[in-house]
Amino acid sequence: MNLGILALGLAALGGSVGIGLLVSSVLQSSARQPEMFGKFQTTMFLGIAFIEGMFFITLAMAFAMG
């Protein structure tokens, strides 16, 4: 079994779970404090960008190893 493919699958799974938890937390926070939604949204997009960046780095490493 190619370990690069396994690493890619785990990275996709981790990224998806991370983004889901992040969006869920932002929605819960904005339900409690609707006036802070703008700041929550900015932070959410920054977090999503970092999570996706980590996924793409893992993708590049998987192709480099394979």
C-alpha positions in Angstrom: 0.0 0.0 0.0 1.3 3.4 -0.9 1.7 5.5 2.3 1.2 8.7 0.3 -2.3 7.8 -0.5 -3.1 7.0 3.1 -1.5 10.3 4.2 -3.6 12.2 1.7 -6.8 10.5 2.9 -6.1 11.2 6.5 -5.3 14.8 5.7 -8.5 15.2 3.9 -10.4 13.6 6.8 -8.7 15.8 9.3 -9.2 19.0 7.3 -12.9 18.2 6.8 -13.5 17.5 10.5 -11.5 20.7 11.5 -13.5 22.9 9.2 -16.7 21.4 10.4 -15.9 22.0 14.0 -14.8 25.6 13.2 -17.9 26.5 11.4 -20.1 24.9 14.0 -18.3 26.9 16.8 -18.7 30.1 14.8 -22.5 29.5 14.3 -23.0 28.8 18.0 -21.0 31.9 19.0 -22.9 34.1 16.6 -26.2 32.7 17.9 -25.2 33.8 21.4 -23.7 37.2 20.4 -25.1 38.3 17.0 -23.4 41.7 17.1 -20.0 40.0 17.0 -20.7 38.0 13.8 -18.3 40.2 11.7 -15.3 39.4 13.9 -16.3 35.7 14.1 -16.6 35.5 10.3 -13.2 37.0 9.8 -11.6 34.7 12.2 -13.5 31.7 10.7 -12.2 32.5 7.2 -8.6 32.8 8.5 -8.9 29.5 10.3 -10.3 27.8 7.2 -7.4 29.2 5.2 -4.9 27.7 7.6 -6.6 24.3 7.6 -6.8 24.2 3.8 -3.2 25.3 3.6 -2.2 22.4 5.8 -4.1 20.0 3.6 -2.4 21.3 0.4 1.0 21.0 2.0 0.2 17.4 2.9 -1.0 16.9 -0.7 2.3 18.1 -2.0 4.2 15.9 0.4 2.2 12.9 -0.7 3.0 13.5 -4.3 6.7 14.1 -3.5 6.9 10.8 -1.6 5.1 8.8 -4.3 
